Amino acid sequence: MTKETVILLIDAHLDLAMNALEWNRDLNLSVEQVRQTEVGMKQKGRGGGTVTLPELRRAKVPLTIATVISRTARPDSPASGTAHQEISYAKAQGQLAYYRVLKAQNKVQLITNRQSLDQHMVACQREGADEPLGIILSMEGADPIVWPEQIHSWKEDGLRVVGLSHYGISAYAHGTGTEGGLLPSGKILLGEMEKAGIILDVTHLADQAFLEAIDAFGGPLLASHSNCRTLVPGQRQFDDHHLQTIISRGGVIGAALDAWMLQPNWIRGETTNENLTLETVADHIDHVCQLAGNSLHAAIGSDLDGGYGTEQTPRDLDTIADLQKIPGLLKKKGYSQQDISSIMHGNWIRFFREAWS
């Protein structure tokens, strides 16, 4: 990583609170220190984490979309989760409490509107700036919203982005690994989200649910961490029609770093990353740009440490700071410095400024 390639990066998907509360990681430590605490652990991802607060600073990440997440199990869903949405609510509120205690110590600040976004980005670009990490709060899978009208209480808590489903079937929609559309409560929630000015994250929606959600929701939408099905077959990725629909609605698509979304025929626990590099991430970014005819709708939503570690990322990534290799890869593809700046941070800034106008 050379000085010339370093550029501000906005990462649109990091499960910071999940890593702290579910995996008991002290994100105040360096990546190497966290890895040392996990030596000998057998769970996938242990000892291979890539994200901590100091590493985000080294990676030049002034702002991220950070999640709360807690699925609720359903008899007809293949995904695990809590026994009831009330429990999912409480767990997600606990993750929110984690962000709040970081905020109280001036380690992070919640970005909730255009004014706070503008002020934060200006402050972060001052020479010698030492600003706290900016966080736009997102919910990955809407089960912690116990009833649709509760979204307004969540908005008061600072929530600004919601994805209806995660893996399996949520209370509101079919998600990854299932086939189906919105549940009856899904349309009601989308209506309440639109009233509240909450942004829809279409990531993880099953194909039918995606189409129904797009039709039912008139507010701003994004795909925080989604790749291209044309390059990697599979329902978890979006096909070109999905991507063009997001683009036509003014949305931005964040490229994800999870290897099974980057390498065709990846088998979890068996396939190694020896043939996978960050150049493939640049390929997915490029595909979105080619579909759009410009560089205004592609970005990064890494999902690093989203239940996996370096065993399931490109082999030339050791920590999140290695995302700073992407500008050089895009430059080799012919992208201008302005294009690269848009992809690394400008597109997310523009999207949120317009969504909050």
HELIX and SHEET records of a PDB file:
HELIX    1   1 LYS A    3  THR A    5  5                                   3    
HELIX    2   2 LEU A   16  LEU A   21  1                                   6    
HELIX    3   3 VAL A   31  THR A   37  1                                   7    
HELIX    4   4 LEU A   53  ARG A   58  1                                   6    
HELIX    5   5 GLN A   85  ALA A  104  1                                  20    
HELIX    6   6 ARG A  114  CYS A  124  1                                  11    
HELIX    7   7 PRO A  148  GLN A  150  5                                   3    
HELIX    8   8 ILE A  151  GLU A  156  1                                   6    
HELIX    9   9 PRO A  184  ALA A  196  1                                  13    
HELIX   10  10 ASP A  207  ALA A  216  1                                  10    
HELIX   11  11 ASP A  240  SER A  248  1                                   9    
HELIX   12  12 ALA A  259  MET A  261  5                                   3    
HELIX   13  13 LEU A  278  ALA A  292  1                                  15    
HELIX   14  14 THR A  310  GLN A  312  5                                   3    
HELIX   15  15 ILE A  320  LYS A  325  5                                   6    
HELIX   16  16 ILE A  326  LYS A  332  1                                   7    
HELIX   17  17 GLN A  337  SER A  341  1                                   5    
HELIX   18  18 SER A  342  GLY A  346  3                                   5    
HELIX   19  19 ASN A  347  ALA A  355  1                                   9    
SHEET    1   A 4 ILE A  10  LEU A  14  0                                        
SHEET    2   A 4 LEU A  63  VAL A  68  1                                        
SHEET    3   A 4 LEU A 133  GLU A 140  1                                        
SHEET    4   A 4 VAL A 108  LEU A 110  1                                        
SHEET    1   B 6 ILE A  10  LEU A  14  0                                        
SHEET    2   B 6 LEU A  63  VAL A  68  1                                        
SHEET    3   B 6 LEU A 133  GLU A 140  1                                        
SHEET    4   B 6 LEU A 159  GLY A 163  1                                        
SHEET    5   B 6 ILE A 199  ASP A 201  1                                        
SHEET    6   B 6 LEU A 221  LEU A 222  1                                        
SHEET    1   C 2 ILE A 253  ALA A 255  0                                        
SHEET    2   C 2 ALA A 298  ILE A 300  1                                        
END                                                                             
